[in-house]
Amino acid sequence: MIRGHRGRDVGRSRRDGVEDALRGCARGGRGLATAGLTGIHLDCGGDVFVRCARWQGGGRFVTVRGVRRIAGLVCGALLGFAVPQSAWAEAPAAHPVETVAGVGAVFYPSAGGVVPRVGGPHFCSAGVVASASRDVIVTAAHCVLGTGALIEFAPLLHDDQLPAGVWAVTSMYVDPAWQRSFDPRHDVAFLRISPRDGKHIGDVVPGLPVGEPRAGDPVTVSGYPLGSGGEPLTCTAPLELTADGSAMHCSGFGDGTSGGPWVQNGRIVGVIGGPEQGGCEPDVEYSTPFGPDVEALLARAEAAGPGDVLPIGFTANRC
């Protein structure tokens, strides 16, 4: 069977499966307009991606899709029903830039800035939050572990340059649902940063406030690919709301970009993470939903009470 958006069973035979997949997409998901289907593309590189591009008004196309791994023979038969690829808007590609305001790379284990300064590898991304204490950053919960000891943050890293220095994490805060079961709807962590040389990280690298996402509006997502030095990747595309959080279609992100902030209308409205640690498909990214739970978590971090001890979540919710 081909499964439609959000795993709905949409067909049993080859022909009926495609037709039902199209109808399933046209019925659509949360936050999408009710305009009809305008295109489908079946990509048979092992997985079949049923893509539906629909007009949402204001000059925006929004795409939803279902995925189902099927045999090459069946795929060949299905292609007879596909509309040419030009019928739907291609996802934009993430591209490197020298820096992204407020965004940096996360290092572990590291102390005293040693690993970033010798060109050691970084493994996740994070963004500075505009907060009263000026001491808070946000990342994905699956990126961090323990109490925060030996985790360091290098904002504005590019190539082998550390223009804003290296900052140590002192405590971390996650939702109890992540602690209990690695709930992907709570894959977000706020980290408190130790002041350095009498300054707070927010004094050196201004952050952005946290907000809630808006479907259809453009969102800019940025993060550092896994590795040493390098530059962040960034991409802007319409934000979609799904049953499990936020989504956007953009190709080129990969390992290491987890925790990278989603910025929309001047606010951080998500981080790469959540379902499938941010997405298993090559051109889709996910985020934990940002809303009242995330605001409450930020308030707890701002209060600077005892932090949480995080379980190892590096493999939680992976593809």
N, C-alpha and C positions, 0 to 999 in steps of 0.2 A: 504493500500500500504506500501511496505517497501521503505524507502528513502535511497538512496546511499550517497556517500561522498559529503559533502557540500549541503545536502538537495535535491539532484536531485531525481525526481520520477523515479524509476527503475522497477516497475512492478505492475500489478493489481491482477492477480491470484496468488495462493500460489506457484505453481511450477514456473510459469513465473517470479514471483516476486523474488524468490531465484536466478534463473538463470540470470535474469537481474541485480540483486544486485552484483553477481559475475562479470558479464561483466563490470558493472559500476566501481567496485573496480579495475579491471584490467586496465581500461582506466586511472584510478588513478588521483591523484591530483598534485599540483604544487611541483616541486623539487624532484619528484620521478622518478626512472628509468622506462623504458617502458617494462621491463621484465614481463612475464606473471604471472598470479595468481598461487600461490603455495599452498594455503590452506584457509579453511574457518572454523569458529567455530560459532555455534549459541548457545548462553547462554540464557536459558529461565527462568530466575529468575524474570520475570515480564517485563523486557525490552529484546529485541532481539538485540544482538550485532553482526552485520555481519562483521567479521574480515577477512582481506585479508593481508597475509604476502607475501612480494615480495622481491626478491634479488636485492640489489642496487649496488653490487660490493664492493670490499674491505672488504669482510667478514661481511657485515651489512645486516640485515633484517629491512625493514621498514613496518609498518602496518598502514592501514587506515581502517575506518569502518563507517558504517551507523547505525543508531539506529531508532527503531520504536516500540512503545508499542503495543502489540497485545494480543489477548486472548490466554489462555493456550491451547485450542483445536487446534488453528491454529499453535501454536508453536510446539506442538507435531507432527503435520504433516510435518512441515518444517524440523524437526530434521532428518527425513528420508533422506534428501539430504545433510546432513552435513558431512564433512570430519572429522575424529577424531581430537581431540584437539591437539594431538602431531604434527599435520601438520604445526602448526605455532608457532613461538617463543613466549614464555610467557613474559609478561611485567615484568621487575625487580621490586623489592619492595624497598620502601624508608626505611632506617634504621637509628636508632639514633646514634649520635656520640657526644663526649664531647663538641666540639666546631667546627665551620667552620670559617676559616679566613675571617674577614670583615663582618660577618653576625651577626645580633642581633635581639632582640625582641622590639616591639613597645608597649608603655603603654599610656593609656588615660582613665580618666583624672589623671594626676600626676604632681606634682611640687616638686622641691627640692629633687628629687630622693626618695620620701617617699614610693610610691607604690611598686617599685621594691625592696626596702630594707626591707619592711615588708612582702614580699612574695605575693603581690597582683597579679592579673591576667594580662597577656599580651594578645593582641588580633590580632596582625599582625607581620610581619617580614620586615626587610630592610637590605640593604647592603651599606657599605662605598664605595664612589666613589673616585678614584684617580683624584684630581682636583687641579688647581693652588692654590686655597684658602685653601684647605685641610679641608673644612667645610661642605661638601655636602654628603648626603646619598640619596638613591633611594628606593622607595617603590611603591605600587599600589595606584592609586588615590582614589579608593573606600575605602581605609583604613583610610583616614584622612579627617578632616573637619575643618572649621573655618580658623583661621589665623595661626594655629600651636601652639598657647598658650595651655598649659597643656598637650602637647604631649612630651613624653620622649623616649629615645632610649638607650637600654642596650646591647652594643655589647659583644659578646663572653659569654653571660649568660649561665651558666650551673648549674643545680640543684638550690641551693639557693646562688650561688656564683656570684659576679659581678666583675670579674677580671679587666675589663677595665672601670669600673665606670658607671655612668648614665649621659646622656647628654640631654640638653634641645633644643627643636626646636625653632627657631626664626622666620622663614618665610617659605612659601611653594609655589611651582610653578607647574602649570598644563597647559595643552593645552587648548585653548579656546573651542575646540570641547567637551572636558569633561565638562567644565563649562556650555555649552549650553544644552547638551542633554545626558550626561553620555555615550558618544560614546565609546564602548568597545575597539576600535582601538587606544584609547588615555588614557587607564587606567594606567597611570604612573605619579608619582609625585616626584620631587626633593625637598628635605628639607634641608635648611641651619641649621647648628648646632652651638650653641653658644660655643666659646672657654671656657675652664675651667682650672683654675690654670695656666693661661698663655700658655696653650697648645691647639692646634687644634685637633679635633678628628683624622685627618689623621696622626698626629704625634704619636698618641698612638695606633691606629688601622689602619695600611696601607690599602688603598682601591685598587680597580681595575679600569682601564679605561673602558669607555662605547664603545661598538662596534656593528656591525651588525651581525645577525646570519647567519650561513652557514648550508644549508640542508645536512643531512647525517652525519655530524661530531658529536661526542659525546658532550653532554651538561650536566653539573652537576647543579642540582637544589636543593636548601636548604631552610628550613624555620622552624619556631618554631610552634608546635601545640598549639592551644588555651589552656590557663591554667596558672598555677603558676609554676615558676621555670622550671624544666625539661631540656631537651636537644634538639638541633635541629635535624631534620630529613634531610637526604640527599640521592640523587639518581642520577645515571648517565645512560643516554640512548641516542640513536640517536635523533637528532633534525629534525623535519619535518616542512616545510613551508606550510601554508594553505592560503586560500584567506583572512583570518582575522588576521593572525599573525603567531606565532610559536606554535608548539605542541610537546609534548613528551609523551611516554607511560611509566608510572611508577605507581604502586599501593602504597597506604598507606599514601598519603598526605591528609590533611583535613582542617577544619576551623583553622584559626590562621596562616597558612603558607602563606596566601596571602601577596604579596609584597616581598617574598623571591627571591633572585637574581638567574638568570640563567647565569652560567659562562661557556664560551666556548673559548678555545684557549687564556686563560688569560684575557678575557674581559667580562664585564657584557653585555649580549645581550638580556636580558629580565627580567621580574619579574612575579611571579605567579599572574595572573589577566587576564583582557581582557574578551573574550567571557565567559559567565557563571561564572564570577569572578574567572576564572582559571580552570573550568571544573566541570561538574555534574556527569560524569561517574567515577567509582571508580579507574580507572587506566589510566586516561589521564589528562594532565595538559596543560594549555594554557598560552600564554603571548601576551600582546600587541606587535605589530611589532616594533622593534627598527630600526631606520633609520634616515634620515635627520631631521624629525620633533623632534625626541627625542634629537638629537645633538643640535638643536636650543634651545630646552627647557633647556638643561643643561647649555648652554651659558648664558641664561637669569638668571639662578640661580647663576652662577659664577659672573655675573655682580653685584649681590647683590642689585638690584633695589627693588622697592616695591613688596612685595609678593602678592599672590592671596588670596581671601577669598573663601574657598571651600564650596559648598553645601554638605549636608549630603548624602553620596553615599553608605552607608553600604548595602542597599538593591538593588542598581542598578545592572541590568543584572544578578540577581540571577536565580538559576534553577527554 
